[in-house]
Structures are given as C-alpha cells and as structure tokens.
Amino acid sequence: MSESINTLDELLNDPMIQLVMERDRVRPAEIRMLLEKARHKAADDSRIDQPMVPPAHVVARSCLTQWLHR
C-alpha cells in the first residue's frame, strides 16, 4: 500500500471517508470547524505558562523505583 494522504482535502475527498461521514451524518464543514477550533486552542494553550504533566509511562517509571524501595 503505497498511497498516502497528505492534506485534509485529500482525506475528505476519499470515497471511504465520505461513506463513513455520510453514515454518521457528518459534513466536511463540521470537520474543518472542529479542527480549526483545536488548532486555535492548541495555539492558545502553548502561550499559557502551564506546568507540564509528564506522560503516564514516565510517571510510572519514576514511581516504580519508589515502590520497590519501601
């Protein structure tokens, strides 16, 4: 399988995607709006100085040594 989808337009024009969207009663404009909102939220979140929560596997690895040395 050497095909690749590079853009949102290509994805939304894919016949299988269109069938699933039709079945789920989702319009391409709704998908675009959802992605645009997510992009704006991500941009807003990146500007806020928030403490970062590490991924679960990092937390688990650091806690493992604490649990083993009790």
Buried (B, 14 or more C-beta within 10 A) or exposed (E): EEEEEEEEEEEBEBEEBBEEBEEEEBEBEEBEEEEEEEEEEEEEEEEEEEEEEEEEEEEEEEEEEEEEEE
